[in-house]
Amino acid sequence: MAITVNGTELTDQDIERELAGEAETPDAHQAALTAAVLRRVLLDEAADLDLASAASDEQLIEALLEHQIAGAAAPTHEECKRHYLADQERWRVNERARVSHILFQVTDRVDLAALRKRAQQTLDALLGAGADIELRFVDAARTLSNCPSGRDGGALGEIGRGDTVAEFERAVFAAPAGTLCPALVETEFGFHIVRVHEKSPGRILPFEQVELRIREAMSLALRDLAEQRYVTEAVARADIKGWKDGKAI
């Protein structure tokens, strides 16, 4: 069944034009159909409003959306402050930790189950080492670690937020100072046994320093919400045949 939007039938060319932008989508053809329908709906909305012509469909649709959501509410000072207080940790800076690790590296030909078992056995032994943990950790790092830091007993020095991959960072900054992480840390590089020696908490930036950034992020979110609402309402107003709920029928 052909798809028509406000009496205009979508052509194969209309759909092909959208395919390039949807190439990475699991169902690219269905996504292209949806994009073609939305393009037609929004171009018709722009025509109904007698908006000035633009060099391209994209520019005309951009002008339409700007016209329709220009009055989107901006967050107030109080709303920004509540957003800040709800997640102050997001604004912590200069948090540091002195860390050592033992890496059991994953390679193409490694027996993953055997590697994990060896790493877990090493961790279990270290967790039970008691007062000897420092010497035993250094020895294990020198003999077992696949990281160059093994030569230095696994020492990585100080790291901060953003210095390592996310999984390693989460483990380090969740662990108290002077402790061995109780579980293996798995990253794209392999299995890590992580020891956190010292931590510096840094500081949380005051609201006055970050209010503008919060306001900009909240304003963008409000504009996105207003745009989504407008597009949904525009689709509901349109006379669409052969397409429903994102699918051809």
C-alpha positions as CSV (number, residue, x, y, z in Angstrom):
1,M,0.0,0.0,0.0
2,A,1.3,3.4,-0.9
3,I,2.0,5.9,1.8
4,T,0.4,9.3,1.4
5,V,0.9,12.4,3.6
6,N,-1.8,15.1,3.3
7,G,-2.6,13.7,-0.2
8,T,1.0,13.6,-1.4
9,E,2.3,10.1,-2.2
10,L,5.8,9.3,-1.0
11,T,8.0,8.1,-3.8
12,D,10.9,5.6,-3.9
13,Q,13.2,8.6,-4.2
14,D,11.8,10.1,-1.0
15,I,12.7,7.0,0.9
16,E,16.1,6.4,-0.8
17,R,17.1,10.0,0.2
18,E,16.6,9.0,3.9
19,L,18.4,5.7,3.7
20,A,21.9,7.1,3.9
21,G,21.2,8.7,7.3
22,E,19.6,5.5,8.7
23,A,22.3,3.1,7.4
24,E,23.4,2.2,11.0
25,T,19.8,1.6,12.2
26,P,18.8,-2.1,12.7
27,D,15.9,-1.8,10.3
28,A,17.2,0.9,8.0
29,H,14.3,0.7,5.5
30,Q,11.7,1.1,8.2
31,A,13.6,4.0,9.7
32,A,13.9,5.6,6.3
33,L,10.1,5.3,5.8
34,T,9.5,7.1,9.1
35,A,12.0,9.8,8.3
36,A,10.4,10.4,4.9
37,V,6.9,10.7,6.5
38,L,8.2,13.1,9.1
39,R,9.9,15.2,6.5
40,R,6.7,15.5,4.5
41,V,4.6,16.3,7.6
42,L,7.0,19.1,8.6
43,L,7.3,20.5,5.1
44,D,3.5,20.7,4.9
45,E,3.4,22.4,8.4
46,A,6.0,25.0,7.1
47,A,3.9,25.6,4.0
48,D,0.7,26.1,6.1
49,L,2.5,28.8,8.1
50,D,3.8,30.5,5.0
51,L,7.4,30.4,6.2
52,A,9.9,32.0,3.9
53,S,11.5,29.5,1.5
54,A,14.9,28.2,2.3
55,A,17.8,26.8,0.4
56,S,17.0,23.2,1.4
57,D,14.3,21.1,3.1
58,E,16.6,20.8,6.2
59,Q,16.9,24.6,6.5
60,L,13.1,25.0,6.1
61,I,12.4,22.4,8.8
62,E,14.9,24.0,11.1
63,A,13.2,27.3,10.6
64,L,9.9,25.7,11.3
65,L,11.0,24.1,14.5
66,E,12.7,27.3,15.7
67,H,9.4,29.2,15.0
68,Q,7.3,26.7,16.8
69,I,9.4,26.2,19.9
70,A,10.8,29.8,20.3
71,G,8.7,30.2,23.4
72,A,10.0,27.1,25.2
73,A,10.3,27.9,28.8
74,A,13.8,28.6,30.2
75,P,14.7,27.1,33.6
76,T,14.5,29.5,36.6
77,H,17.3,30.2,39.0
78,E,15.5,28.0,41.6
79,E,15.1,25.1,39.2
80,C,18.8,25.3,38.3
81,K,19.6,25.3,42.0
82,R,17.4,22.2,42.7
83,H,19.1,20.4,39.8
84,Y,22.6,21.3,41.3
85,L,21.6,20.1,44.8
86,A,20.2,16.8,43.5
87,D,23.6,15.7,42.1
88,Q,26.4,17.7,43.5
89,E,28.9,14.9,43.0
90,R,28.7,15.7,39.3
91,W,30.5,18.9,40.0
92,R,33.4,17.4,42.0
93,V,36.8,18.3,40.5
94,N,40.4,17.4,41.2
95,E,39.5,14.1,42.8
96,R,42.7,11.9,42.8
97,A,43.7,8.4,43.9
98,R,47.1,6.7,44.1
99,V,46.6,3.2,42.6
100,S,48.4,-0.1,41.9
101,H,47.0,-2.9,39.8
102,I,47.8,-6.4,38.5
103,L,46.6,-7.0,34.9
104,F,45.7,-10.4,33.5
105,Q,45.5,-9.3,29.9
106,V,43.0,-10.6,27.4
107,T,44.5,-11.5,24.0
108,D,43.1,-13.2,20.9
109,R,44.2,-16.7,21.8
110,V,43.8,-16.7,25.5
111,D,41.6,-19.1,27.4
112,L,39.2,-16.6,28.9
113,A,37.8,-18.9,31.6
114,A,41.2,-20.1,32.6
115,L,42.5,-16.5,32.8
116,R,39.6,-15.3,34.9
117,K,40.1,-18.3,37.2
118,R,43.8,-17.5,37.6
119,A,43.0,-13.8,38.3
120,Q,40.3,-14.7,40.9
121,Q,42.7,-17.2,42.7
122,T,45.3,-14.5,42.9
123,L,42.8,-12.0,44.2
124,D,41.5,-14.5,46.8
125,A,45.0,-15.1,48.0
126,L,45.7,-11.4,48.4
127,L,42.4,-10.8,50.2
128,G,43.5,-13.4,52.7
129,A,47.1,-12.1,53.1
130,G,46.5,-9.9,56.1
131,A,49.5,-7.8,57.2
132,D,51.6,-9.3,54.4
133,I,49.4,-7.9,51.6
134,E,51.8,-5.1,50.6
135,L,54.7,-7.4,50.0
136,R,52.6,-10.1,48.4
137,F,50.8,-7.7,46.1
138,V,54.1,-6.3,44.9
139,D,55.5,-9.8,44.3
140,A,52.3,-10.9,42.4
141,A,52.4,-7.8,40.3
142,R,56.1,-8.4,39.3
143,T,55.6,-12.0,38.5
144,L,52.0,-12.1,37.0
145,S,51.0,-8.7,35.7
146,N,50.9,-8.1,31.9
147,C,51.2,-4.3,32.4
148,P,54.6,-2.6,32.3
149,S,53.7,-1.2,35.7
150,G,54.4,-4.8,37.0
151,R,58.1,-3.9,37.1
152,D,57.2,-1.3,39.8
153,G,55.0,-3.6,41.8
154,G,51.9,-2.5,39.9
155,A,52.2,1.1,40.8
156,L,50.2,3.4,38.4
157,G,50.8,6.6,40.4
158,E,48.0,9.1,40.8
159,I,45.0,9.1,38.5
160,G,42.1,11.4,38.2
161,R,38.6,11.2,36.7
162,G,38.8,10.7,33.0
163,D,42.4,9.3,33.1
164,T,41.3,5.6,32.7
165,V,38.5,3.6,31.2
166,A,35.2,3.9,32.9
167,E,35.1,0.5,34.5
168,F,38.5,1.0,36.1
169,E,37.6,4.5,37.2
170,R,34.4,3.5,38.9
171,A,36.1,0.8,40.9
172,V,38.9,3.0,42.0
173,F,36.8,5.9,43.2
174,A,34.2,3.7,44.8
175,A,36.9,1.9,47.0
176,P,38.0,3.4,50.3
177,A,41.6,4.5,50.6
178,G,44.0,1.8,51.8
179,T,41.9,-1.1,50.5
180,L,42.1,-3.9,47.9
181,C,39.0,-3.9,45.6
182,P,37.1,-7.1,46.7
183,A,36.2,-8.1,43.1
184,L,38.0,-8.3,39.8
185,V,37.7,-5.3,37.7
186,E,37.0,-6.3,34.1
187,T,37.8,-3.9,31.2
188,E,38.6,-4.2,27.5
189,F,42.2,-4.9,28.5
190,G,41.5,-7.8,30.8
191,F,41.0,-8.6,34.5
192,H,42.5,-6.2,37.0
193,I,43.3,-6.6,40.7
194,V,43.1,-3.1,42.0
195,R,44.6,-1.6,45.2
196,V,43.8,1.9,46.2
197,H,46.5,3.5,48.5
198,E,45.5,7.1,49.0
199,K,42.7,9.3,47.9
200,S,42.2,13.1,47.6
201,P,38.5,14.0,47.5
202,G,39.1,17.3,45.6
203,R,36.2,19.8,45.9
204,I,32.7,20.4,44.7
205,L,32.4,23.5,42.5
206,P,30.0,26.1,44.0
207,F,26.6,26.6,42.4
208,E,27.6,30.1,41.2
209,Q,30.4,28.7,39.1
210,V,28.2,26.1,37.3
211,E,24.8,27.8,37.1
212,L,25.3,28.9,33.5
213,R,26.3,25.4,32.4
214,I,23.3,23.9,34.2
215,R,21.0,26.5,32.7
216,E,22.3,25.8,29.2
217,A,21.9,22.0,29.6
218,M,18.4,22.3,31.1
219,S,17.4,24.8,28.3
220,L,18.6,22.4,25.7
221,A,16.6,19.5,27.3
222,L,13.5,21.7,27.4
223,R,13.8,22.7,23.8
224,D,14.3,19.0,22.8
225,L,11.1,18.1,24.8
226,A,9.2,21.0,23.1
227,E,10.4,19.9,19.7
228,Q,9.4,16.2,20.3
229,R,5.9,17.4,21.5
230,Y,5.4,19.6,18.5
231,V,6.5,16.9,16.0
232,T,4.1,14.4,17.7
233,E,1.3,16.9,17.5
234,A,2.1,17.6,13.8
235,V,2.0,13.9,12.9
236,A,-1.4,13.6,14.7
237,R,-2.8,16.5,12.7
238,A,-1.6,15.2,9.4
239,D,-3.7,13.0,7.1
240,I,-1.4,9.9,6.8
241,K,-2.5,6.8,4.9
242,G,-0.5,3.6,4.7
243,W,1.6,4.3,7.7
244,K,0.9,4.0,11.4
245,D,2.9,3.9,14.6
246,G,6.2,4.1,12.7
247,K,5.3,1.2,10.3
248,A,3.9,0.8,6.8
249,I,0.5,-0.8,6.7
